[in-house]
Amino acid sequence: MSQPPSHANSQRGIALIAVLWVVAALGVMVVGMMHVVKSEIRLASQLQRAALDSGVADAAIRVALQQTLQANQKQFKSIQSTVVAVFDREVQVDFIPLNGLINLNHAPVDLLTDALKYAAGLPQEQAAAIAQGIELERKKPNTKGEAAKLHAVEDLMRIAGIDYDIYARVIGIFTTDLEDTQRVNPLAAPLAVLNVLAQGKEGLAQQVLQNRLERGDTTDTTQLSGNHVQIASTDFIAARATVSSGDNTAVVRVWRLSLSGDSYGLPWRVLGKVAPFQTNGQPPP
């Protein structure tokens, strides 16, 4: 017996709706796939550009170092900048004396205390206790009976009382690359270190930084803590290359170097390299 026409029409209607749903679902899937492919292409393009910019930054550092050493300059007292051409691109390279940072292995305990107090925001008693912990840790004898010292700023995480929150607040003000430097060169110090030298007077730190940008080596630093300040040249530097990406961003590459000795046939020794990172505009002075 044949089905009634109304029932057959109803089945055809249901089948048509099912087909339309399948087509719509396939359309959504295609649109989603297109978005995924576009995102992957965009990400691949960004990664390729970042890799190229990083290579340009490394090349610029090498060129700037070569030019500096050809000029027979191996010591730096203040931040110096130059622009070099690499692969038809102009790259700014800054030479930053590392004695503008606080030497974890030789800074006096009272300077370490000020650093933890004003950079990490710790109470005086807590800052002093941690500073004493750093002093004990860096003087522990190694297998040769010599002071073991701290080999990287990350070693601070071994000190009792320092958690990651405190570490993150002070990572940018310390160094372990210097040898016997005890004081800080304010002509090369970042703002966070200037704030330590100004004993928490942020206005004074900002004023010194602004004056330094305008006056360079003649900047008046007499209002900073005299016990912790020493303007001196050093051959331990950071070379920072800034490669503009043309979209209001820049890739920054930093090498830490010693210009006092050869290494692998090069007239400088690489102490470490910071992984390339992206910034909006120029890096801080």
C-alpha positions as CSV (number, residue, x, y, z in Angstrom):
1,M,0.0,0.0,0.0
2,S,1.5,3.4,-0.9
3,Q,2.0,6.1,1.8
4,P,-0.3,9.0,1.9
5,P,1.0,12.1,0.0
6,S,1.1,14.2,3.1
7,H,3.3,11.7,5.0
8,A,5.7,11.4,2.0
9,N,6.0,15.2,1.8
10,S,6.7,15.4,5.5
11,Q,9.5,12.9,5.1
12,R,11.0,14.8,2.2
13,G,10.8,18.0,4.3
14,I,12.6,16.4,7.2
15,A,15.3,15.0,4.8
16,L,15.7,18.5,3.2
17,I,16.1,20.1,6.7
18,A,18.7,17.5,7.6
19,V,20.6,18.2,4.4
20,L,20.5,21.9,5.1
21,W,21.8,21.3,8.6
22,V,24.7,19.3,7.3
23,V,25.5,21.9,4.7
24,A,25.4,24.6,7.4
25,A,27.6,22.6,9.7
26,L,30.1,22.0,6.8
27,G,30.1,25.8,6.2
28,V,30.9,26.5,9.8
29,M,33.7,24.0,9.7
30,V,35.1,25.5,6.5
31,V,35.0,29.0,8.0
32,G,36.6,27.7,11.2
33,M,39.4,26.0,9.2
34,M,40.0,29.2,7.3
35,H,40.4,31.2,10.5
36,V,42.8,28.5,11.9
37,V,44.8,28.6,8.7
38,K,45.0,32.4,8.6
39,S,46.0,32.4,12.3
40,E,48.8,29.9,11.6
41,I,50.0,31.8,8.6
42,R,50.0,35.0,10.6
43,L,51.9,33.3,13.5
44,A,54.4,31.8,11.1
45,S,55.0,35.2,9.6
46,Q,55.5,36.8,13.0
47,L,57.9,34.0,14.1
48,Q,59.8,34.4,10.8
49,R,60.1,38.2,11.2
50,A,61.2,37.8,14.9
51,A,63.9,35.3,13.9
52,L,65.1,37.6,11.2
53,D,65.1,40.7,13.5
54,S,67.0,38.7,16.1
55,G,69.6,37.8,13.5
56,V,69.9,41.4,12.5
57,A,70.3,42.4,16.2
58,D,73.1,39.9,16.7
59,A,74.9,41.1,13.6
60,A,74.5,44.7,14.7
61,I,76.0,44.0,18.1
62,R,79.0,42.3,16.4
63,V,79.5,45.2,14.0
64,A,79.2,47.8,16.8
65,L,81.7,45.9,18.9
66,Q,84.1,45.7,16.0
67,Q,83.9,49.5,15.4
68,T,84.3,50.2,19.1
69,L,87.4,48.1,19.5
70,Q,88.9,49.5,16.3
71,A,88.5,52.9,18.0
72,N,90.5,51.3,20.9
73,Q,87.7,51.8,23.4
74,K,87.5,48.9,25.9
75,Q,86.3,50.9,28.9
76,F,82.9,52.5,29.5
77,K,81.9,54.9,32.2
78,S,78.4,55.8,31.0
79,I,75.8,54.5,28.5
80,Q,76.9,55.1,24.9
81,S,74.8,54.6,21.8
82,T,75.6,54.1,18.2
83,V,73.6,53.3,15.0
84,V,75.0,50.7,12.6
85,A,73.7,49.6,9.2
86,V,73.0,45.9,8.8
87,F,71.3,44.4,5.7
88,D,70.1,47.9,4.7
89,R,68.5,48.4,8.2
90,E,69.6,50.9,10.8
91,V,70.0,49.4,14.3
92,Q,70.6,51.2,17.5
93,V,73.2,49.5,19.8
94,D,73.6,50.7,23.3
95,F,76.7,49.9,25.4
96,I,75.7,49.8,29.1
97,P,78.4,49.5,31.8
98,L,77.4,46.6,34.1
99,N,78.8,48.5,37.1
100,G,75.5,50.4,37.1
101,L,74.0,47.3,38.7
102,I,74.5,46.0,42.2
103,N,77.2,43.3,42.5
104,L,75.7,40.4,44.3
105,N,79.1,38.9,45.2
106,H,80.9,42.1,46.5
107,A,78.3,44.7,47.4
108,P,78.4,45.6,51.2
109,V,75.6,44.1,53.3
110,D,74.1,47.6,53.9
111,L,73.8,48.1,50.1
112,L,72.1,44.7,49.7
113,T,69.8,45.7,52.5
114,D,68.9,49.0,50.8
115,A,68.3,47.1,47.5
116,L,65.9,44.7,49.1
117,K,64.2,47.5,51.1
118,Y,63.7,50.0,48.3
119,A,63.5,47.7,45.2
120,A,61.5,44.8,46.7
121,G,59.6,47.0,49.3
122,L,60.6,44.8,52.3
123,P,60.7,46.1,55.8
124,Q,64.1,47.0,57.2
125,E,64.4,44.0,59.5
126,Q,63.4,41.5,56.8
127,A,65.7,43.2,54.2
128,A,68.6,43.1,56.6
129,A,68.0,39.4,57.4
130,I,68.0,38.4,53.7
131,A,71.1,40.5,53.1
132,Q,72.9,38.6,55.8
133,G,71.7,35.4,54.2
134,I,73.3,36.5,50.8
135,E,76.5,37.3,52.6
136,L,76.6,33.9,54.2
137,E,75.8,32.1,50.9
138,R,78.4,33.9,48.9
139,K,81.1,33.2,51.4
140,K,80.5,29.5,51.7
141,P,83.7,27.6,50.8
142,N,83.8,25.6,47.7
143,T,85.8,22.4,47.1
144,K,88.9,24.5,46.9
145,G,88.3,26.3,50.1
146,E,87.5,29.5,48.3
147,A,84.4,31.6,48.6
148,A,81.8,29.9,46.4
149,K,80.0,33.1,45.3
150,L,76.8,33.3,43.4
151,H,77.1,32.4,39.8
152,A,73.8,33.9,38.5
153,V,71.1,36.2,39.8
154,E,68.9,33.1,39.8
155,D,70.9,31.8,42.8
156,L,69.0,34.3,44.9
157,M,66.2,31.7,45.0
158,R,68.5,29.6,47.2
159,I,68.5,32.3,49.9
160,A,66.1,31.8,52.9
161,G,63.4,34.4,52.8
162,I,63.4,35.0,49.1
163,D,60.3,33.7,47.3
164,Y,59.6,34.2,43.6
165,D,57.7,37.4,44.2
166,I,60.7,39.1,45.9
167,Y,63.0,37.6,43.2
168,A,60.9,39.0,40.4
169,R,61.1,42.5,41.9
170,V,64.9,42.6,42.2
171,I,66.1,40.5,39.2
172,G,66.8,43.6,37.1
173,I,69.0,45.4,39.7
174,F,71.7,42.7,40.4
175,T,74.6,41.2,38.5
176,T,77.1,38.5,39.2
177,D,79.3,39.3,36.1
178,L,81.4,41.9,37.8
179,E,84.6,41.0,39.7
180,D,85.5,43.0,42.8
181,T,83.2,46.0,42.3
182,Q,81.5,47.0,45.5
183,R,79.8,50.3,44.7
184,V,77.5,51.4,41.9
185,N,78.1,53.7,39.0
186,P,75.0,56.0,38.8
187,L,75.9,57.1,35.2
188,A,75.0,53.6,34.1
189,A,72.3,52.6,36.6
190,P,68.7,51.9,35.6
191,L,66.0,53.8,37.3
192,A,65.3,51.0,39.8
193,V,69.0,51.1,41.0
194,L,68.9,54.9,41.1
195,N,65.9,54.6,43.4
196,V,68.0,52.4,45.7
197,L,70.8,54.9,45.7
198,A,68.3,57.7,46.4
199,Q,67.0,55.5,49.3
200,G,63.5,55.4,48.0
201,K,63.2,59.0,46.9
202,E,61.6,58.3,43.5
203,G,61.5,62.0,42.6
204,L,65.3,62.3,43.1
205,A,65.9,59.1,41.1
206,Q,63.8,60.4,38.2
207,Q,65.6,63.8,38.4
208,V,69.1,62.1,38.2
209,L,67.9,60.0,35.3
210,Q,66.6,63.0,33.4
211,N,69.7,65.0,34.1
212,R,71.8,62.1,32.9
213,L,69.9,62.0,29.6
214,E,70.7,65.8,29.1
215,R,74.1,66.1,30.6
216,G,75.8,62.7,30.3
217,D,79.0,62.3,32.3
218,T,78.6,65.8,34.0
219,T,75.4,64.7,35.8
220,D,75.3,65.8,39.4
221,T,75.0,62.6,41.6
222,T,76.0,64.2,44.9
223,Q,72.5,63.8,46.4
224,L,72.6,60.0,46.1
225,S,73.9,57.8,48.9
226,G,77.6,58.6,48.8
227,N,78.6,55.3,50.6
228,H,77.3,53.3,47.6
229,V,78.3,55.5,44.7
230,Q,81.4,55.3,42.6
231,I,81.7,56.7,39.1
232,A,84.2,54.5,37.4
233,S,84.9,52.9,34.0
234,T,84.6,49.2,33.4
235,D,85.2,46.7,30.6
236,F,82.1,44.6,31.7
237,I,79.2,45.8,29.6
238,A,75.8,44.9,28.2
239,A,75.4,45.4,24.4
240,R,71.7,46.0,23.6
241,A,70.5,46.1,20.0
242,T,67.0,47.4,19.2
243,V,65.6,46.5,15.8
244,S,62.5,48.4,14.8
245,S,59.8,46.1,13.3
246,G,58.0,49.0,11.6
247,D,54.7,48.5,13.4
248,N,55.5,50.5,16.6
249,T,57.2,47.4,18.1
250,A,60.9,46.5,18.3
251,V,62.9,43.4,18.9
252,V,65.6,43.8,21.6
253,R,68.6,41.6,22.0
254,V,71.1,41.9,24.9
255,W,74.6,40.4,25.2
256,R,76.6,40.6,28.4
257,L,80.3,40.9,27.6
258,S,83.8,41.4,28.9
259,L,86.2,43.4,26.7
260,S,89.2,42.5,28.7
261,G,90.1,39.2,27.1
262,D,89.9,37.1,23.9
263,S,87.5,34.1,23.6
264,Y,87.5,31.6,20.7
265,G,89.5,34.0,18.6
266,L,87.2,37.0,19.3
267,P,88.5,40.1,21.0
268,W,85.7,39.9,23.6
269,R,84.2,37.3,25.9
270,V,80.5,36.7,26.0
271,L,79.3,36.2,29.5
272,G,75.7,35.5,28.6
273,K,72.9,36.4,26.2
274,V,69.3,37.4,26.9
275,A,66.7,35.8,24.7
276,P,65.2,38.3,22.2
277,F,62.1,40.0,23.4
278,Q,59.6,42.4,21.9
279,T,58.8,45.9,23.2
280,N,56.4,48.6,22.3
281,G,58.8,51.4,21.2
282,Q,62.3,51.9,22.5
283,P,63.8,50.1,25.5
284,P,64.4,52.2,28.7
285,P,67.6,54.4,28.9
